[in-house]
Amino acid sequence: MEIELEINGVERTVEASKADSLLDVLRRNGYTGAKRGCDTGACGFCTVHVDGEPVKSCVEPVTKVQDASVETIEGLGEQDDLHPIQQAFVDNTALQCGFCIPGMIMRATALLEANPDPTEQEVREALSDNLCRCTGYKKIVEAVLDAADRTDSGTAVAADGGTAMDSDSETAPDTECSVSDCGPTEGDQ
């Protein structure tokens, strides 16, 4: 069957079966930023926005998103012009293996749109549905708080990681803690 939806601002008609998840359809159509982790909605690696809300695409039936607007990590920024949240993750070295990062960034984007000035606890709670196996979340939380400062102040970020300028535009050990209760691990400084 054919499903019509908007992906990253572009109207698309995609082929799908009734059994397909949104993640299946996105990845088949070249949107590979959303990662397949658990296929149960437990890890958050596959988080995308559907009509502005974060959704775990591995458990979202594609039939439920007919005529919806879907935004993936590919729609946020480009290598030469990263979104401020993406740049904050780079600048705060919040990237390790990178597998969870697209979902983290999409969840963080939704948080900052709803709450542009979150506390550390609010960031941890917002990210609690997204797992990271490489870190103790310290740098990820710092990156989200930094992104909040950047977007709040209207300060643009240099795409090369250099000094921000004012502008009108805008396998480490597994951890068994959750983002909401995990403290820094060795190596997080």
JOWOLIN-V893041 format. One record per backbone hydrogen bond with DSSP energy under -0.5 kcal/mol. NH is the residue of the N-H (numbers start at 1). CO is the residue of the C=O. If there is no record, write none. Layout:
# JOWOLIN-V893041
{{NH & CO} {NH & CO}}
This chain:
# JOWOLIN-V893041
{{3 & 14} {5 & 12} {6 & 68} {7 & 5} {7 & 10} {8 & 6} {8 & 70} {10 & 7} {12 & 5} {14 & 3} {16 & 1} {20 & 17} {22 & 57} {22 & 60} {23 & 57} {25 & 21} {26 & 22} {27 & 23} {28 & 24} {29 & 25} {29 & 26} {30 & 27} {31 & 26} {32 & 30} {35 & 45} {37 & 35} {47 & 44} {48 & 55} {49 & 71} {50 & 53} {51 & 49} {51 & 69} {53 & 50} {55 & 48} {57 & 46} {57 & 55} {59 & 56} {61 & 59} {62 & 20} {64 & 61} {65 & 62} {66 & 63} {67 & 4} {68 & 65} {70 & 6} {70 & 68} {71 & 49} {75 & 72} {76 & 73} {77 & 73} {78 & 81} {81 & 78} {87 & 83} {88 & 84} {89 & 85} {90 & 86} {91 & 87} {92 & 88} {93 & 90} {94 & 89} {102 & 98} {104 & 100} {105 & 101} {106 & 102} {107 & 103} {108 & 104} {109 & 105} {110 & 106} {111 & 107} {112 & 108} {113 & 109} {114 & 110} {115 & 111} {118 & 115} {123 & 119} {124 & 120} {125 & 121} {126 & 122} {127 & 123} {128 & 125} {130 & 127} {131 & 43} {131 & 129} {141 & 137} {142 & 138} {143 & 139} {144 & 140} {145 & 141} {146 & 142} {147 & 143} {148 & 144} {149 & 145} {150 & 146} {151 & 147} {152 & 148} {153 & 149} {154 & 150} {155 & 150} {156 & 165} {161 & 158} {165 & 156} {167 & 154} {181 & 178} {182 & 178} {188 & 185} {189 & 187}}
